[in-house]
Amino acid sequence: MSTEVEAAVGRILLQQQQQTGAAVRDLLNATEVDGETPLVAACRHGRDALVIALLELGADADAATLYRNTTPLFVAAQEGHASIVEKLLAFGAHVPIQSLSETFNTPLFTAAERGHTSVLPALIKHGVDVNGEDRRGYAPLMMATSGGHTGFVVELLANGADPDVVACDEEGWSALHIAARLGLVDVVAELVRRGAHIDLRSGNTGYSPREETALHTAVAAKQAEVVTKLLELGADANARDALHETPLHIASSYGYTDLAVLLIEHGADVNARNYYDNTPLHAAARVEVADTAMELLARGADPNARNFNGATPLYSAVGLTSTSVLHELLAHGARLDAVTIAGETLLHVAAGRGSLDIVTGLLDLGLSVDAVTAAGVTALRIAVEDGNDSFVNELLRRGADVNIASRTDGQTALHLAALLDQSQRNGSGEDNVRVLLAAGALVDATNSLGQTPLHVTAAIAYKENIEMLLAYGGETALQIAVLGGSTDAVDILSAFASVGRDDEATTM
């Protein structure tokens, strides 16, 4: 206790000996340099006898501090001084429903936050609302649960706290969700024993986009003991969140193999579908967790399940850098000839997102290098559009047709290559325009607008592409360059035309 407060108390006692009335009350409720009254300071430091003396002298039991606006009762509850809480209440201290302090807490909330169970009986005896919310919409039960204060939770529930109260925040969790997230097995068990709805979805009041159960929450947090306890207590292993995902979807998407197995052993549907018709196997394949995929497959997961786009788990696997999940799926009967609703083959996906090893592996397994989507797009076109020269070279080495045109815009791979400059190329930075021309690409192929590759690159003035296409006999695009206002392109085309005229004059 500060020397300033000790001195203040001394002044109060001296004043009482000399006179009574307003002067004594002024000293009793005066704030010191730290903004606290003598009574608040005595409450903070657990000085029971001094608290009684000050109250008997007439100190205001509700006098708040100068800076934080906290009352003696709040401070006593915050510090867990149960006997002082009782004394303050006996002297008429007010039990607030909502906070007056800058911490947004009431005496009950601050006690719940710190787990001071001993102060709870006195507060309840004097009519505190165990379900009252603070200014943020939190209930005391949530505060006690967040702190892992099992004893406080038990006392609140025994005195009428609603076990299913939902927080008014963006998550919309109940105390059960909080306990599940934090791995508080005993609190989870007590909440359920006291009537908490074990499958209550978060955000039933509209605050949460996920609407998950405590089991979803525990799985996502990898709280194995809580998952086990919830399942033992009867939690629905096939409960759905807002995206129609089950806890098994969550476990699979994180690669939590042990939890996935546990859920399946408790009845989880291994082929459950979410809002997008993805199964847990789709989720495991997407995040490249071969051991989880293997366990799902061993327990009946369908390797050929199609989602709303018609994609099977293989489509997730071929977009990865590793082949481990791919091999696991193939070993369990996944079909290589699967095609999406848009007509995409596995090679199309691999050409856009996968690794060179997966591209070559798919070709080795017999996938057609020239398969086209419903829009007439080939894997070569995708690789060129991404500027991935290593994929382009491999596809050409395997005999890809360089002149297949898209059904939507009529563009060939050379049109797309001509639209990319050096900075947009991936891999070794090799010039795909030159590579495609060397492989037999038609330099004057026209798209649906009648434009050749030289036309499209001249319009955006990519110098290297213009020079390469002209060298291979592309028709002049000088007019388009002029219309586009590109002086660089005009200069290049004019110079090339001038050289051509000079050469022609020399041979005449």
C-alpha positions as CSV (number, residue, x, y, z in Angstrom):
1,M,0.0,0.0,0.0
2,S,1.5,3.4,-1.0
3,T,2.9,5.8,1.6
4,E,0.7,8.5,0.1
5,V,-2.4,6.5,1.0
6,E,-1.1,5.7,4.5
7,A,-0.5,9.4,5.0
8,A,-4.0,10.1,3.7
9,V,-5.5,7.7,6.2
10,G,-3.5,9.3,9.0
11,R,-4.9,12.7,8.0
12,I,-8.4,11.2,8.1
13,L,-8.0,9.8,11.5
14,L,-6.5,13.0,12.8
15,Q,-9.3,15.0,11.3
16,Q,-11.8,12.7,12.9
17,Q,-10.3,13.4,16.3
18,Q,-10.5,17.2,15.8
19,Q,-13.8,17.6,14.0
20,T,-16.6,15.7,12.2
21,G,-18.8,16.4,9.2
22,A,-18.0,17.6,5.7
23,A,-14.3,17.9,6.2
24,V,-13.9,14.3,7.2
25,R,-16.0,13.1,4.3
26,D,-14.0,15.1,1.9
27,L,-10.8,13.5,3.2
28,L,-12.3,10.1,3.1
29,N,-13.3,10.4,-0.6
30,A,-10.4,12.5,-1.8
31,T,-8.2,11.0,-4.5
32,E,-4.4,10.7,-4.2
33,V,-1.9,11.3,-7.0
34,D,-2.6,7.9,-8.5
35,G,-6.3,8.8,-8.7
36,E,-7.4,6.3,-6.0
37,T,-9.4,7.0,-2.9
38,P,-8.0,5.6,0.4
39,L,-10.9,3.0,0.3
40,V,-10.0,1.8,-3.2
41,A,-6.3,1.5,-2.2
42,A,-7.2,-0.5,0.9
43,C,-9.5,-2.8,-1.2
44,R,-6.8,-3.3,-3.8
45,H,-4.2,-4.4,-1.1
46,G,-6.6,-6.6,0.9
47,R,-6.5,-4.5,4.1
48,D,-9.8,-5.7,5.7
49,A,-9.4,-3.8,9.0
50,L,-8.7,-0.6,7.2
51,V,-11.6,-1.1,4.8
52,I,-13.9,-1.5,7.8
53,A,-12.5,1.6,9.5
54,L,-12.9,3.7,6.4
55,L,-16.4,2.5,5.8
56,E,-17.4,3.1,9.5
57,L,-15.9,6.6,9.2
58,G,-18.3,7.3,6.3
59,A,-16.2,6.5,3.2
60,D,-18.4,6.2,0.1
61,A,-18.5,2.5,-0.9
62,D,-19.2,3.5,-4.5
63,A,-16.6,6.3,-4.9
64,A,-14.9,5.6,-8.2
65,T,-11.2,6.2,-9.0
66,L,-10.3,9.4,-10.9
67,Y,-8.7,7.9,-14.0
68,R,-10.3,4.5,-14.6
69,N,-13.7,5.1,-13.0
70,T,-13.4,1.8,-11.0
71,T,-15.3,1.3,-7.7
72,P,-14.0,-0.2,-4.5
73,L,-16.2,-3.3,-5.2
74,F,-14.7,-3.7,-8.6
75,V,-11.2,-3.5,-7.3
76,A,-11.9,-6.0,-4.5
77,A,-13.5,-8.5,-6.9
78,Q,-10.6,-8.0,-9.3
79,E,-8.1,-8.9,-6.7
80,G,-10.1,-11.8,-5.3
81,H,-10.6,-10.3,-1.8
82,A,-13.9,-12.1,-0.9
83,S,-14.1,-10.8,2.6
84,I,-13.8,-7.2,1.5
85,V,-16.4,-7.8,-1.2
86,E,-18.8,-8.9,1.5
87,K,-18.0,-5.9,3.7
88,L,-18.5,-3.5,0.8
89,L,-21.9,-5.0,0.0
90,A,-22.9,-5.0,3.6
91,F,-22.2,-1.2,3.6
92,G,-24.5,-0.7,0.6
93,A,-22.0,-0.9,-2.3
94,H,-24.0,-1.0,-5.6
95,V,-23.8,-4.1,-7.8
96,P,-23.8,-2.7,-11.3
97,I,-25.5,-4.5,-14.2
98,Q,-23.2,-2.8,-16.8
99,S,-19.7,-1.5,-16.4
100,L,-18.7,2.0,-15.4
101,S,-15.0,1.2,-15.8
102,E,-12.8,1.7,-18.8
103,T,-12.2,-2.0,-18.8
104,F,-15.8,-2.6,-19.8
105,N,-16.1,-5.1,-16.9
106,T,-18.4,-5.3,-13.8
107,P,-17.2,-6.8,-10.5
108,L,-18.7,-10.2,-11.7
109,F,-16.9,-10.0,-15.0
110,T,-13.5,-9.1,-13.6
111,A,-13.8,-11.9,-11.0
112,A,-14.8,-14.4,-13.8
113,E,-11.9,-13.2,-16.0
114,R,-9.4,-13.9,-13.2
115,G,-11.1,-17.0,-11.8
116,H,-11.8,-15.6,-8.3
117,T,-14.5,-18.1,-7.4
118,S,-14.5,-17.0,-3.7
119,V,-16.1,-13.7,-4.5
120,L,-19.0,-15.2,-6.4
121,P,-21.3,-16.2,-3.5
122,A,-21.4,-12.7,-2.1
123,L,-22.2,-11.2,-5.5
124,I,-24.9,-13.7,-6.1
125,K,-26.4,-13.2,-2.6
126,H,-26.8,-9.5,-3.4
127,G,-28.6,-10.1,-6.7
128,V,-25.9,-10.1,-9.4
129,D,-27.3,-11.3,-12.8
130,V,-25.1,-14.4,-13.7
131,N,-26.4,-14.1,-17.3
132,G,-25.9,-10.3,-17.6
133,E,-23.9,-9.2,-20.6
134,D,-21.2,-6.5,-20.5
135,R,-21.0,-3.7,-23.1
136,R,-19.4,-6.0,-25.6
137,G,-22.2,-8.6,-25.3
138,Y,-20.1,-11.1,-23.4
139,A,-21.6,-13.2,-20.6
140,P,-19.6,-14.1,-17.4
141,L,-19.7,-17.8,-18.3
142,M,-17.7,-17.0,-21.5
143,M,-15.1,-14.9,-19.5
144,A,-14.6,-17.7,-17.0
145,T,-14.4,-20.3,-19.8
146,S,-11.9,-18.2,-21.8
147,G,-9.6,-18.2,-18.7
148,G,-9.9,-21.9,-18.1
149,H,-11.4,-21.3,-14.7
150,T,-13.3,-24.6,-14.2
151,G,-14.4,-23.8,-10.6
152,F,-15.9,-20.5,-11.6
153,V,-17.7,-22.1,-14.5
154,V,-19.2,-24.8,-12.2
155,E,-20.4,-22.2,-9.7
156,L,-22.0,-20.0,-12.4
157,L,-23.8,-23.0,-13.9
158,A,-24.9,-24.1,-10.4
159,N,-26.4,-20.7,-9.9
160,G,-28.4,-20.5,-13.2
161,A,-26.0,-19.4,-15.9
162,D,-27.2,-20.3,-19.4
163,P,-24.8,-22.9,-20.8
164,D,-25.9,-22.0,-24.3
165,V,-25.4,-18.2,-24.3
166,V,-23.9,-17.1,-27.6
167,A,-21.4,-14.2,-27.9
168,C,-22.4,-11.2,-29.9
169,D,-19.2,-11.0,-31.9
170,E,-18.0,-12.1,-35.3
171,E,-17.6,-15.7,-34.3
172,G,-20.8,-16.1,-32.3
173,W,-19.3,-18.9,-30.1
174,S,-20.9,-20.3,-27.0
175,A,-18.9,-21.2,-23.9
176,L,-18.7,-24.8,-25.3
177,H,-17.0,-23.6,-28.4
178,I,-14.6,-21.6,-26.4
179,A,-13.8,-24.5,-24.1
180,A,-13.4,-26.8,-27.2
181,R,-11.0,-24.3,-28.8
182,L,-8.8,-24.1,-25.7
183,G,-8.7,-27.8,-25.0
184,L,-10.6,-27.5,-21.7
185,V,-11.8,-31.1,-21.4
186,D,-13.2,-30.7,-17.8
187,V,-15.1,-27.5,-18.7
188,V,-16.5,-29.2,-21.9
189,A,-17.8,-32.1,-19.7
190,E,-19.3,-29.8,-17.1
191,L,-21.0,-27.6,-19.7
192,V,-22.6,-30.7,-21.3
193,R,-23.5,-32.2,-18.0
194,R,-25.3,-28.9,-17.1
195,G,-27.3,-29.0,-20.3
196,A,-25.3,-27.3,-23.0
197,H,-26.5,-28.3,-26.4
198,I,-23.5,-30.3,-27.6
199,D,-24.3,-29.7,-31.3
200,L,-25.1,-26.0,-31.0
201,R,-23.9,-24.2,-34.1
202,S,-22.0,-20.9,-33.6
203,G,-23.6,-17.7,-34.8
204,N,-27.2,-18.8,-34.6
205,T,-27.9,-15.1,-33.9
206,G,-26.3,-14.2,-37.3
207,Y,-22.9,-13.1,-36.2
208,S,-20.8,-16.0,-37.6
209,P,-20.4,-17.1,-41.2
210,R,-19.3,-20.6,-40.3
211,E,-22.0,-21.8,-38.0
212,E,-19.8,-24.6,-36.7
213,T,-20.3,-27.0,-33.8
214,A,-17.9,-27.4,-30.9
215,L,-16.7,-30.6,-32.6
216,H,-15.7,-28.6,-35.7
217,T,-14.0,-26.1,-33.4
218,A,-12.1,-28.7,-31.5
219,V,-11.0,-30.5,-34.7
220,A,-9.7,-27.3,-36.3
221,A,-7.8,-26.5,-33.1
222,K,-6.4,-30.0,-33.0
223,Q,-7.6,-30.6,-29.5
224,A,-7.6,-34.4,-29.6
225,E,-8.8,-34.9,-26.0
226,V,-11.7,-32.6,-26.5
227,V,-12.6,-34.3,-29.7
228,T,-12.6,-37.6,-28.0
229,K,-14.7,-36.3,-25.1
230,L,-17.3,-34.7,-27.3
231,L,-17.7,-37.9,-29.3
232,E,-18.0,-39.9,-26.1
233,L,-20.7,-37.5,-25.0
234,G,-22.7,-37.9,-28.2
235,A,-21.6,-35.1,-30.5
236,D,-22.7,-35.6,-34.1
237,A,-19.7,-36.7,-36.1
238,N,-21.6,-35.6,-39.3
239,A,-22.7,-32.2,-38.1
240,R,-22.6,-29.5,-40.9
241,D,-21.4,-26.0,-40.8
242,A,-22.5,-23.1,-43.0
243,L,-20.5,-24.6,-45.9
244,H,-22.0,-28.0,-45.2
245,E,-18.6,-29.2,-44.1
246,T,-18.4,-32.0,-41.5
247,P,-15.6,-32.2,-38.9
248,L,-14.0,-34.8,-41.2
249,H,-13.7,-32.2,-43.9
250,I,-11.9,-30.0,-41.4
251,A,-9.6,-32.7,-40.2
252,S,-8.7,-33.7,-43.8
253,S,-8.1,-30.2,-44.9
254,Y,-5.5,-29.7,-42.1
255,G,-4.0,-33.2,-42.5
256,Y,-4.9,-34.3,-39.0
257,T,-4.8,-38.0,-39.8
258,D,-5.4,-39.3,-36.3
259,L,-8.4,-37.1,-35.8
260,A,-9.8,-38.1,-39.2
261,V,-9.5,-41.8,-38.2
262,L,-11.1,-41.1,-34.8
263,L,-14.1,-39.3,-36.5
264,I,-14.6,-42.2,-39.0
265,E,-14.5,-44.7,-36.1
266,H,-17.3,-42.7,-34.5
267,G,-19.5,-42.7,-37.6
268,A,-18.3,-39.9,-39.7
269,D,-19.3,-40.3,-43.4
270,V,-16.0,-40.7,-45.3
271,N,-17.7,-39.5,-48.5
272,A,-19.7,-36.6,-47.1
273,R,-20.1,-33.7,-49.5
274,N,-19.8,-30.0,-48.7
275,Y,-21.6,-27.1,-50.4
276,Y,-19.4,-27.5,-53.4
277,D,-19.7,-31.3,-53.4
278,N,-16.1,-31.8,-52.3
279,T,-15.5,-34.8,-50.1
280,P,-12.9,-35.1,-47.3
281,L,-10.7,-36.8,-49.9
282,H,-10.8,-33.7,-52.1
283,A,-9.7,-31.7,-49.1
284,A,-6.8,-34.0,-48.2
285,A,-5.6,-34.1,-51.9
286,R,-5.7,-30.3,-52.1
287,V,-3.3,-29.8,-49.2
288,E,-1.0,-32.6,-50.2
289,V,-1.3,-34.9,-47.1
290,A,-0.7,-38.4,-48.4
291,D,-1.1,-40.1,-45.1
292,T,-4.5,-38.6,-44.5
293,A,-5.6,-39.5,-48.1
294,M,-4.3,-43.0,-47.6
295,E,-6.4,-43.5,-44.4
296,L,-9.5,-42.1,-46.1
297,L,-9.1,-44.4,-49.1
298,A,-8.5,-47.4,-46.8
299,R,-11.8,-46.6,-45.1
300,G,-13.8,-46.4,-48.2
301,A,-13.3,-42.9,-49.6
302,D,-14.3,-42.7,-53.3
303,P,-11.3,-41.8,-55.4
304,N,-13.6,-40.8,-58.3
305,A,-16.1,-38.7,-56.5
306,R,-16.9,-35.6,-58.6
307,N,-17.6,-32.1,-57.2
308,F,-19.9,-29.5,-58.6
309,N,-17.3,-28.8,-61.4
310,G,-17.0,-32.5,-62.1
311,A,-13.5,-32.6,-60.7
312,T,-12.3,-35.7,-58.8
313,P,-9.7,-35.7,-56.0
314,L,-7.1,-36.3,-58.7
315,Y,-7.7,-32.8,-60.0
316,S,-6.5,-31.4,-56.7
317,A,-3.5,-33.7,-56.6
318,V,-2.2,-32.8,-60.1
319,G,-2.1,-29.1,-59.1
320,L,0.6,-29.8,-56.4
321,T,4.3,-30.0,-56.6
322,S,4.6,-33.5,-55.1
323,T,3.4,-36.8,-56.7
324,S,2.7,-38.6,-53.4
325,V,-1.0,-38.0,-53.2
326,L,-1.3,-38.6,-57.0
327,H,0.3,-42.0,-56.7
328,E,-1.9,-42.9,-53.7
329,L,-5.1,-42.1,-55.6
330,L,-4.0,-44.0,-58.7
331,A,-3.1,-47.0,-56.6
332,H,-6.7,-47.0,-55.3
333,G,-8.4,-46.8,-58.7
334,A,-8.6,-43.1,-59.5
335,R,-9.4,-42.7,-63.2
336,L,-7.0,-40.9,-65.4
337,D,-9.6,-40.2,-68.1
338,A,-11.8,-38.2,-65.8
339,V,-13.0,-34.9,-67.4
340,T,-14.6,-31.9,-65.8
341,I,-17.9,-30.3,-66.8
342,A,-15.8,-27.7,-68.7
343,G,-14.0,-30.6,-70.5
344,E,-10.7,-30.2,-68.7
345,T,-8.5,-33.2,-68.4
346,L,-5.9,-33.7,-65.7
347,L,-3.2,-32.5,-68.1
348,H,-5.0,-29.1,-68.4
349,V,-4.9,-28.6,-64.7
350,A,-1.3,-29.8,-64.3
351,A,-0.2,-27.5,-67.1
352,G,-1.6,-24.5,-65.2
353,R,-0.7,-25.4,-61.6
354,G,1.3,-28.5,-61.3
355,S,5.0,-29.5,-61.5
356,L,7.0,-30.7,-64.5
357,D,7.2,-34.1,-62.9
358,I,3.4,-34.4,-62.8
359,V,3.0,-33.2,-66.4
360,T,5.6,-35.7,-67.7
361,G,4.1,-38.4,-65.4
362,L,0.6,-37.9,-66.8
363,L,1.9,-38.0,-70.4
364,D,3.8,-41.2,-69.6
365,L,0.6,-42.7,-68.3
366,G,-1.0,-42.0,-71.7
367,L,-3.0,-38.8,-71.4
368,S,-3.5,-37.1,-74.8
369,V,-1.2,-34.2,-75.2
370,D,-3.8,-32.5,-77.6
371,A,-7.0,-33.0,-75.6
372,V,-9.2,-29.9,-75.8
373,T,-11.7,-28.4,-73.4
374,A,-15.2,-27.4,-74.3
375,A,-13.7,-24.1,-75.3
376,G,-11.1,-25.7,-77.5
377,V,-8.2,-25.0,-75.1
378,T,-5.2,-27.3,-75.0
379,A,-2.6,-27.9,-72.3
380,L,-0.1,-26.2,-74.6
381,R,-2.2,-23.0,-74.7
382,I,-2.4,-23.0,-70.9
383,A,1.3,-23.4,-70.5
384,V,2.0,-20.7,-73.0
385,E,-0.5,-18.3,-71.4
386,D,1.3,-18.8,-68.1
387,G,4.6,-18.2,-69.7
388,N,5.9,-21.6,-68.5
389,D,8.6,-22.4,-71.0
390,S,9.6,-25.7,-69.4
391,F,6.0,-27.1,-69.7
392,V,5.9,-25.7,-73.3
393,N,9.1,-27.5,-74.3
394,E,7.9,-30.8,-72.7
395,L,4.5,-30.7,-74.4
396,L,6.2,-29.9,-77.8
397,R,8.6,-32.7,-77.2
398,R,5.7,-35.0,-76.8
399,G,4.2,-33.9,-80.1
400,A,1.7,-31.2,-79.1
401,D,-0.1,-29.6,-82.1
402,V,1.0,-25.9,-82.1
403,N,-1.8,-24.8,-84.4
404,I,-4.9,-25.8,-82.5
405,A,-7.1,-22.7,-82.2
406,S,-9.5,-21.9,-79.4
407,R,-13.2,-22.2,-80.2
408,T,-14.0,-19.0,-78.4
409,D,-11.5,-16.5,-79.8
410,G,-9.7,-18.4,-82.5
411,Q,-6.3,-17.8,-81.0
412,T,-3.5,-20.2,-81.3
413,A,-0.7,-20.7,-78.8
414,L,1.4,-18.3,-80.9
415,H,-1.1,-15.6,-80.5
416,L,-0.8,-16.0,-76.7
417,A,2.9,-16.1,-76.7
418,A,3.1,-12.9,-78.8
419,L,1.1,-11.2,-76.0
420,L,3.7,-11.9,-73.4
421,D,6.9,-9.9,-72.9
422,Q,10.1,-11.2,-71.3
423,S,9.0,-10.2,-67.7
424,Q,5.9,-12.4,-68.0
425,R,7.7,-15.6,-68.7
426,N,8.4,-18.3,-66.1
427,G,11.1,-20.9,-65.9
428,S,14.3,-20.3,-67.9
429,G,12.9,-17.2,-69.7
430,E,13.2,-18.9,-73.1
431,D,11.4,-17.1,-75.9
432,N,8.2,-19.2,-76.5
433,V,7.5,-17.2,-79.7
434,R,10.7,-18.6,-81.2
435,V,10.1,-22.0,-79.8
436,L,6.6,-22.3,-81.3
437,L,7.7,-20.9,-84.6
438,A,10.5,-23.5,-84.7
439,A,8.0,-26.2,-83.9
440,G,5.9,-25.2,-87.0
441,A,3.4,-22.6,-85.6
442,L,1.7,-20.7,-88.5
443,V,3.1,-17.2,-88.4
444,D,0.0,-15.8,-90.2
445,A,-2.7,-17.7,-88.4
446,T,-5.7,-15.4,-87.8
447,N,-8.0,-15.3,-84.7
448,S,-11.7,-14.6,-84.7
449,L,-11.0,-10.9,-85.3
450,G,-8.8,-11.6,-88.3
451,Q,-5.6,-10.8,-86.4
452,T,-2.3,-12.6,-86.8
453,P,0.2,-13.0,-83.9
454,L,2.2,-10.0,-85.4
455,H,-0.9,-7.9,-85.3
456,V,-1.6,-8.5,-81.6
457,T,2.0,-8.0,-80.5
458,A,2.4,-4.9,-82.6
459,A,-0.6,-3.3,-81.0
460,I,1.2,-3.5,-77.6
461,A,4.7,-2.9,-79.0
462,Y,6.6,-5.9,-77.7
463,K,9.9,-5.3,-79.6
464,E,11.4,-8.8,-79.3
465,N,8.2,-10.5,-80.4
466,I,7.7,-8.1,-83.4
467,E,11.3,-8.8,-84.6
468,M,10.9,-12.5,-84.2
469,L,7.6,-12.7,-86.1
470,L,8.9,-10.5,-88.9
471,A,12.0,-12.7,-89.2
472,Y,9.7,-15.7,-89.7
473,G,7.8,-13.9,-92.5
474,G,4.9,-12.4,-90.6
475,E,2.8,-9.9,-92.5
476,T,3.5,-6.2,-91.8
477,A,1.5,-4.7,-88.9
478,L,2.7,-1.2,-89.5
479,Q,-0.8,0.1,-89.9
480,I,-1.9,-1.3,-86.6
481,A,1.1,0.1,-84.9
482,V,0.4,3.6,-86.3
483,L,-3.2,3.4,-85.2
484,G,-2.1,2.3,-81.8
485,G,0.2,5.3,-81.5
486,S,3.3,3.2,-80.6
487,T,6.4,5.0,-82.0
488,D,8.7,2.2,-81.0
489,A,6.7,-0.3,-83.0
490,V,6.4,2.1,-86.0
491,D,10.2,2.6,-86.0
492,I,10.9,-1.1,-85.8
493,L,8.4,-1.9,-88.6
494,S,9.6,1.0,-90.8
495,A,13.2,0.0,-90.4
496,F,12.5,-3.6,-91.3
497,A,10.5,-2.5,-94.3
498,S,13.3,-0.2,-95.4
499,V,15.9,-3.0,-95.2
500,G,13.6,-5.2,-97.2
501,R,13.2,-2.6,-100.0
502,D,17.0,-2.1,-100.1
503,D,17.5,-5.8,-100.4
504,E,15.0,-6.0,-103.2
505,A,16.6,-3.1,-105.1
506,T,20.0,-4.8,-104.9
507,T,18.8,-8.0,-106.5
508,M,17.0,-6.2,-109.3
